Every structure is written in structure tokens, then in C-alpha cells.
Amino acid sequence: MTGCPILADALTYLEARVVDTLDAQELTICLGDVVAGGRQRDGQPLTLALLREHLPKEWLEWAISRDRQIADARRRRGLG
């Protein structure tokens, strides 16, 4: 509907238009109005639990990286 690309191998998709953004200190939250969506095929959805089961252990260090990135974003915004 919006002209955005839809991944051919995705189980489902949704399209949304950004209607507002919210400042959440180190994050910016986008509020979207969903205008279309659908299921393209059957299958098991990717959840965080399933992702963690299949990632190499060294990739699971994302939490450390995420904490570092949040601290850097807060510092750049003068939040500590």
C-alpha cells in the first residue's frame, strides 16, 4: 500500500505510516498508523528465545554492546 519493499521470505509483514515521534531520553519511539499487513506463508515466527538458541555464543554479547550504546547515547544527549 505504501510502496515499501516486502521481504519475499518473511512470514508476515505490516506497513505503517509514522504519525509522531516520542523522545524517550536515549531512544526515539516512532508511533505508526498501520495501514496494511498480512501473512505470506506458514512457519514459526522468529522470537528472541528462538534467536538466542541459534546464535553463536560470541554473538550473545549483544547485551554488553547494547548497554554501551545506550550509555553513549545518553552521554551525547547530556543525560549522564
DRENGUGU-461488 format. One line per field, with one value per atom (N, C-alpha, C, O): chain; atom name; x, y, z. Coordinates in steps of 0.001 Angstrom, whole numbers, always signed. Layout:
fido: A, ...
rokol: CA, ...
c1: X, ...
c2: Y, ...
c3: Z, ...
This chain:
fido: A, A, A, A, A, A, A, A, A, A, A, A, A, A, A, A, A, A, A, A, A, A, A, A, A, A, A, A, A, A, A, A, A, A, A, A, A, A, A, A, A, A, A, A, A, A, A, A, A, A, A, A, A, A, A, A, A, A, A, A, A, A, A, A, A, A, A, A, A, A, A, A, A, A, A, A, A, A, A, A, A, A, A, A, A, A, A, A, A, A, A, A, A, A, A, A, A, A, A, A, A, A, A, A, A, A, A, A, A, A, A, A, A, A, A, A, A, A, A, A, A, A, A, A, A, A, A, A, A, A, A, A, A, A, A, A, A, A, A, A, A, A, A, A, A, A, A, A, A, A, A, A, A, A, A, A, A, A, A, A, A, A, A, A, A, A, A, A, A, A, A, A, A, A, A, A, A, A, A, A, A, A, A, A, A, A, A, A, A, A, A, A, A, A, A, A, A, A, A, A, A, A, A, A, A, A, A, A, A, A, A, A, A, A, A, A, A, A, A, A, A, A, A, A, A, A, A, A, A, A, A, A, A, A, A, A, A, A, A, A, A, A, A, A, A, A, A, A, A, A, A, A, A, A, A, A, A, A, A, A, A, A, A, A, A, A, A, A, A, A, A, A, A, A, A, A, A, A, A, A, A, A, A, A, A, A, A, A, A, A, A, A, A, A, A, A, A, A, A, A, A, A, A, A, A, A, A, A, A, A, A, A, A, A, A, A, A, A, A, A
rokol: N, CA, C, O, N, CA, C, O, N, CA, C, O, N, CA, C, O, N, CA, C, O, N, CA, C, O, N, CA, C, O, N, CA, C, O, N, CA, C, O, N, CA, C, O, N, CA, C, O, N, CA, C, O, N, CA, C, O, N, CA, C, O, N, CA, C, O, N, CA, C, O, N, CA, C, O, N, CA, C, O, N, CA, C, O, N, CA, C, O, N, CA, C, O, N, CA, C, O, N, CA, C, O, N, CA, C, O, N, CA, C, O, N, CA, C, O, N, CA, C, O, N, CA, C, O, N, CA, C, O, N, CA, C, O, N, CA, C, O, N, CA, C, O, N, CA, C, O, N, CA, C, O, N, CA, C, O, N, CA, C, O, N, CA, C, O, N, CA, C, O, N, CA, C, O, N, CA, C, O, N, CA, C, O, N, CA, C, O, N, CA, C, O, N, CA, C, O, N, CA, C, O, N, CA, C, O, N, CA, C, O, N, CA, C, O, N, CA, C, O, N, CA, C, O, N, CA, C, O, N, CA, C, O, N, CA, C, O, N, CA, C, O, N, CA, C, O, N, CA, C, O, N, CA, C, O, N, CA, C, O, N, CA, C, O, N, CA, C, O, N, CA, C, O, N, CA, C, O, N, CA, C, O, N, CA, C, O, N, CA, C, O, N, CA, C, O, N, CA, C, O, N, CA, C, O, N, CA, C, O, N, CA, C, O, N, CA, C, O, N, CA, C, O, N, CA, C, O, N, CA, C, O, N, CA, C, O, N, CA, C, O, N, CA, C, O, N, CA, C, O, N, CA, C, O, N, CA, C, O
c1: +811, +0, +864, +551, +1970, +2809, +3942, +4609, +4150, +5249, +6547, +7559, +6528, +7756, +7996, +7047, +9255, +9538, +9042, +9088, +8576, +8145, +9067, +9187, +9715, +10649, +9910, +8964, +10343, +9654, +9634, +8669, +10662, +10749, +10143, +10163, +9608, +9035, +7730, +6977, +7473, +6207, +5046, +3997, +5252, +4211, +4847, +6071, +4028, +4527, +3468, +2294, +3904, +2955, +3565, +4785, +2705, +3123, +2477, +1317, +3240, +2726, +3273, +4338, +2522, +2962, +3291, +2513, +4431, +4825, +3912, +3804, +3252, +2347, +2922, +2489, +3904, +4523, +5766, +5937, +6622, +7776, +7769, +7298, +8297, +8343, +9787, +10481, +10242, +11591, +11580, +10844, +12378, +12459, +13904, +14477, +14479, +15866, +16818, +17078, +17353, +18326, +17686, +18396, +16375, +15652, +14694, +14257, +14377, +13277, +12269, +12594, +11057, +9992, +9147, +8686, +8948, +8106, +6718, +6578, +5718, +4333, +3796, +3800, +3334, +2890, +1427, +863, +834, -539, -452, -71, -804, -711, -1771, -2958, -1321, -2234, -2421, -3352, -1547, -1681, -847, +46, -1135, -367, -953, -2072, -192, -707, +273, +1431, -202, +605, +918, +28, +2202, +2625, +2760, +2596, +3062, +3224, +3180, +3275, +3037, +3058, +4496, +5402, +4693, +6017, +6102, +5163, +7253, +7473, +8032, +9034, +7401, +7925, +9244, +9482, +10089, +11355, +11103, +10657, +11385, +11258, +12661, +13620, +12783, +14091, +14599, +15792, +13714, +14132, +14684, +15721, +13999, +14459, +15773, +16674, +15875, +17103, +18285, +19343, +18100, +19186, +19617, +20793, +18682, +19010, +19946, +20741, +19855, +20589, +21792, +22549, +21979, +23120, +24380, +24315, +25526, +26783, +26941, +26471, +27596, +27734, +28375, +27977, +29370, +30038, +29102, +29325, +28073, +27113, +26172, +25556, +26062, +25157, +25664, +25005, +26826, +27365, +26645, +27093, +25548, +24793, +24347, +24270, +24057, +23590, +24666, +24367, +25908, +27015, +27146, +27290, +27093, +27176, +26008, +26187, +24820, +23629, +23773, +23484, +24213, +24392, +25394, +25195, +26473, +27480, +26885, +27155, +26083, +25464, +24458, +24382, +23689, +22727, +23466, +23072, +24537, +25308, +25891, +25896, +26382, +26929, +25839, +26063, +24671, +23556, +23132, +22854, +23083, +22716, +23770, +23434, +25042, +26115, +26016, +26155, +25776, +25683, +24504, +24553, +23465, +22295, +22409, +21498, +23529, +23737, +22906, +22555, +22591, +21745, +22537, +21954, +23840, +24625, +25630, +26346
c2: -1191, +0, +1269, +2244, +1241, +2432, +2441, +3458, +1303, +1206, +719, +610, +423, -70, -1512, -2227, -1940, -3319, -4310, -4036, -5446, -6529, -7710, -8153, -8218, -9320, -10583, -11011, -11166, -12324, -13521, -14286, -13706, -14865, -14628, -15529, -13444, -13140, -13910, -14139, -14306, -14979, -13996, -14299, -12833, -11813, -10456, -10333, -9468, -8114, -7130, -7473, -5919, -4839, -3563, -3407, -2675, -1367, -319, -444, +704, +1758, +3104, +3196, +4118, +5491, +6116, +5999, +6770, +7416, +8613, +9491, +8638, +9754, +10682, +11827, +10180, +11031, +10325, +9121, +11082, +10506, +10985, +12080, +10149, +10457, +10396, +9413, +11423, +11432, +10643, +10982, +9605, +8773, +8725, +7649, +9885, +10046, +9462, +10111, +8261, +7720, +7069, +6584, +7048, +6425, +7415, +8374, +7176, +7875, +6806, +5867, +6957, +5991, +6550, +7690, +5750, +6160, +5554, +4346, +6387, +5946, +5828, +6797, +4637, +4403, +4031, +3415, +4411, +4032, +2890, +3101, +1687, +524, +639, +797, +556, +720, -564, -660, -1553, -2822, -3877, -3552, -5115, -6213, -7530, -7584, -8583, -9881, -10992, -10752, -12205, -13413, -13906, -14053, -14162, -14621, -16132, -16718, -16764, -18216, -18714, -17923, -20016, -20618, -20821, -20942, -20858, -21100, -20621, -20027, -20887, -20499, -19073, -18795, -18174, -16808, -16766, -17584, -15814, -15623, -14846, -13700, -15467, -14821, -14629, -15224, -13803, -13631, -14950, -15242, -15738, -17024, -17943, -18579, -18011, -18852, -18316, -19087, -17004, -16392, -16757, -17150, -16626, -16930, -18395, -18704, -19292, -20720, -20998, -21936, -20184, -20469, -19563, -19805, -18538, -17647, -18248, -18933, -17991, -18394, -17652, -16523, -18278, -17687, -16301, -15406, -16125, -14820, -13708, -12538, -14057, -13041, -12637, -11572, -13474, -13181, -12054, -11668, -11541, -10413, -9117, -8031, -9223, -8042, -7187, -5964, -7807, -7046, -6083, -4947, -6531, -5661, -4512, -3354, -4843, -3816, -2848, -1638, -3370, -2522, -1562, -373, -2054, -1196, -85, +1059, -426, +561, +1613, +2805, +1180, +2100, +3024, +4209, +2491, +3322, +4356, +5521, +3931, +4877, +5980, +7146, +5619, +6613, +7567, +8775, +7041, +7891, +8848, +10018, +8368, +9227, +10319, +11476, +9942, +10913, +11999, +13185, +11590, +12570, +13527, +14669, +13069, +13933, +14708, +15448, +14535, +15244, +14691, +15419, +13396, +12777, +11982, +11281, +12083, +11379, +10457, +9814
c3: +0, +0, +0, -684, +788, +890, -128, -323, -771, -1729, -1112, -1803, +187, +814, +366, +46, +343, -58, +993, +2193, +534, +1413, +1137, -5, +2175, +2018, +1594, +2255, +501, -70, +871, +860, +1677, +2563, +3942, +4781, +4194, +5508, +5711, +4764, +6969, +7271, +7181, +6612, +7742, +7768, +7484, +7434, +7304, +7115, +7594, +7738, +7832, +8067, +7521, +7459, +7137, +6648, +7541, +7933, +7851, +8716, +8256, +7646, +8564, +8328, +9687, +10634, +9775, +11029, +11248, +10392, +12409, +12715, +13781, +13916, +14542, +15551, +16066, +15876, +16714, +17392, +18833, +19140, +19703, +21126, +21593, +21332, +22273, +22820, +24114, +25041, +24187, +25383, +25862, +26030, +26077, +26506, +25477, +24463, +25695, +24752, +23535, +22653, +23472, +22367, +21724, +22359, +20476, +19826, +19434, +18707, +19917, +19626, +18495, +18557, +17470, +16346, +16541, +16733, +16490, +16585, +15170, +14411, +14820, +13451, +13361, +14266, +12267, +11934, +10925, +9773, +11358, +10478, +9386, +9668, +8138, +7006, +6202, +5402, +6405, +5683, +6389, +7172, +6116, +6675, +6218, +5709, +6403, +6015, +6295, +6636, +6148, +6287, +4889, +4051, +4648, +3322, +3236, +2166, +4379, +4383, +5816, +6754, +5990, +7315, +7761, +6937, +9050, +9588, +11016, +11546, +11643, +13029, +13055, +12396, +13802, +13879, +14645, +15533, +14298, +14989, +16274, +16239, +17385, +18692, +19264, +18773, +20297, +20931, +21501, +21418, +22071, +22634, +21542, +21730, +20414, +19299, +18735, +18403, +18630, +18138, +19029, +18538, +20344, +21280, +21203, +21400, +20919, +20809, +19634, +19683, +18576, +17349, +17091, +16151, +17899, +17708, +18320, +19341, +17693, +18334, +19661, +19802, +20621, +21953, +21908, +22653, +21031, +20998, +20519, +20831, +19774, +19322, +20446, +20394, +21449, +22548, +23445, +24410, +23116, +23863, +23486, +23855, +22764, +22327, +23509, +23391, +24628, +25793, +26274, +26642, +26271, +26669, +25671, +26061, +24389, +23355, +23458, +23315, +23705, +23816, +24985, +24844, +26132, +27296, +27004, +27411, +26297, +25925, +24984, +25137, +24018, +23071, +23757, +23431, +24702, +25437, +26276, +26321, +26938, +27749, +26872, +27265, +25687, +24769, +24290, +24216, +23965, +23509, +24623, +24360, +25848, +26985, +27180, +27433, +27063, +27222, +26150, +26449, +24904, +23806, +23985, +23527, +24640, +24876, +26185, +26557, +26878, +28136, +29285, +30214, +29217, +30238, +31264, +32091, +31220, +32232, +31700, +32468
